[in-house]
Amino acid sequence: MVLRGVLALIAGSAFIVVAGGFRGVDVRVWDWADATFSPRYRTPWGTPWKSLARMRLQFGFMGGALVILGLVTVTR
């Protein structure tokens, strides 16, 4: 149970780093998604997201949720 909480904290922290744009990580994730996702999921911009701001917002919300989940799991 503790391992799940620690993994959620690590993943949430990574998502928050992407959302914050630390050292250009957000652009690297954007480029990775552009090269990885199949044409079915692509928008005219090449990635599943319409803009970099939307991608960062989505990563921020998920990062916050994972950090909260990890904290609740570890402190139980």
C-alpha positions as CSV (number, residue, x, y, z in Angstrom):
1,M,0.0,0.0,0.0
2,V,2.9,2.4,0.8
3,L,4.5,1.5,-2.5
4,R,1.4,2.7,-4.4
5,G,1.4,5.9,-2.5
6,V,5.0,6.6,-3.2
7,L,4.5,5.8,-6.9
8,A,1.6,8.2,-7.0
9,L,3.7,10.9,-5.3
10,I,6.5,10.4,-7.9
11,A,4.1,10.4,-10.8
12,G,2.2,13.4,-9.5
13,S,5.4,15.3,-9.0
14,A,6.5,14.5,-12.5
15,F,3.2,15.8,-13.9
16,I,3.5,19.0,-11.9
17,V,7.0,19.5,-13.3
18,V,5.6,19.2,-16.8
19,A,2.7,21.6,-15.9
20,G,5.2,24.1,-14.5
21,G,7.4,24.0,-17.6
22,F,10.5,23.4,-15.6
23,R,13.5,23.5,-18.0
24,G,11.4,23.0,-21.1
25,V,10.0,19.7,-20.1
26,D,6.6,20.7,-21.3
27,V,7.9,21.3,-24.8
28,R,9.7,17.9,-24.8
29,V,6.4,16.2,-23.8
30,W,4.6,18.1,-26.5
31,D,7.1,17.0,-29.1
32,W,7.1,13.4,-27.8
33,A,3.3,13.3,-28.1
34,D,3.5,14.8,-31.6
35,A,5.8,11.9,-32.7
36,T,4.1,9.1,-30.8
37,F,0.3,9.5,-31.1
38,S,-1.4,7.9,-34.1
39,P,-3.3,10.1,-36.6
40,R,-6.6,9.0,-35.0
41,Y,-5.9,11.0,-31.8
42,R,-4.1,13.9,-33.5
43,T,-5.6,17.4,-33.8
44,P,-4.5,19.7,-36.6
45,W,-1.7,20.8,-34.2
46,G,-0.3,17.3,-34.3
47,T,-0.8,16.3,-30.6
48,P,-3.9,15.3,-28.7
49,W,-4.0,18.8,-27.2
50,K,-5.1,22.0,-28.9
51,S,-2.5,24.1,-27.3
52,L,0.5,23.9,-24.9
53,A,-1.5,25.8,-22.3
54,R,-4.3,23.1,-22.3
55,M,-1.7,20.4,-22.0
56,R,0.0,22.1,-19.1
57,L,-3.4,22.6,-17.4
58,Q,-4.3,19.0,-17.8
59,F,-1.0,17.8,-16.4
60,G,-1.4,20.2,-13.5
61,F,-4.8,18.9,-12.5
62,M,-3.7,15.3,-12.8
63,G,-0.5,16.0,-11.0
64,G,-2.4,17.6,-8.1
65,A,-4.8,14.7,-7.9
66,L,-2.0,12.1,-7.9
67,V,-0.1,14.0,-5.2
68,I,-3.3,14.2,-3.0
69,L,-4.0,10.5,-3.7
70,G,-0.4,9.6,-2.8
71,L,-0.4,11.6,0.4
72,V,-3.7,10.0,1.5
73,T,-2.4,6.5,0.7
74,V,0.9,7.0,2.5
75,T,-0.6,8.5,5.6
76,R,-3.2,5.9,6.1
